[in-house]
Amino acid sequence: MTIKPLGDRVVIKMAEKEEKTFSGLVLPESAQEKPQVAEVVAVGPGGMVEGKEVKMELSVGDKVLISKYAGTQVTIDKVEYTILKQSDVLAIVEA
């Protein structure tokens, strides 16, 4: 099954949660922070959204930084995705 976002929305797959600190301490589930880095897996067409022209600046495969509580989480085929508006993406992470 595939997800095809509409308008100015993008589908992202979140990075894995950090289970250890840099010094090697194992973090319990309650202490693990929600990751803020994700990979774009699908991009909507953009176009006219609420009367304004929206140009999509993201593309599939981009690594992005998002705010902690942005978007809507969905699970498809046992894989968790987040669907959010392009404007909820804070930055593209470049290597």
N, C-alpha and C positions, 0 to 999 in steps of 0.2 A: 504494500500500500504506500502511496506517495502523498505528500502534502503540497498543495499548490496555493500559496497565500494570495489574497486579493488586495488590490489597491497598493498602499504604501507599507504593507506589512512584510515582515521577514520571519523565517523559521530558523531557530538556532538550536544547537545541541550544546549543553553546558559542559565545561571541563570537569574532570573528576575532582571530588573534594579532597583536600589535603588531609591525610590520615596521620602524618608524622610532621613534627617540626623540623627545622633545619638541623637542630642538634640531635635528632633521632628519637625524641619522645613521642610515644603513641598517643594521639588525641582520642578521647572518648567521643561517641557520636554527638553528644550534646554540646561539645566544645568546638566542633568542626563548623567553620563558616561556610555559607553558601558561596560557591565560586562566582566570580564576576567576569571571567573570561569564557568566551564561547566561540563556536565555529558556525558560520552561516551555512545552512543546508538548502535553503530555498529562498527566493526573492520574488516579491510581487511585481506586477508590471508598472506600478506608479501611475502616472496620468493625472486626471482630474480627481482630487480628493477634497470633498467639502468645498467645492468651488475654487480651489487653488491647484495650480499645476505643480505636481511633485515629480522630481527627477530622482530615480533610484541611484544612489551613490555606492551601494553595497553590491557585492557579487558573491556567488557561491564559493565557499572555501576561505573567505576572509575570516580572520580571527578578530573578534570585537570585544570591547569592554562595555558592560551594561551596568545600570544601577541595580542594587541588590534585589529590589522587589518589583522590577519591571516585567510586564507581559503576563501571559496566561500559560500555565503549564498543562500539557496534554501528554498522554501516553498512547503510543500507537505501536503495535507489534512488540510490546514490552520494552520499548525505547522511549525515554522521556525527552520531550522537546518543549521549547518555549516559543510562543508566537507573540510578537510585539511589533509596534510601529517603528519605522526607520528612525523617527525622531527620538525614540527611547534609547537608541544606541549612542553611547558617549564618545567612543573613539574606535578607530581601527588600529589593531596592534600589529606593528611591522617588525619583522625579525632583523 
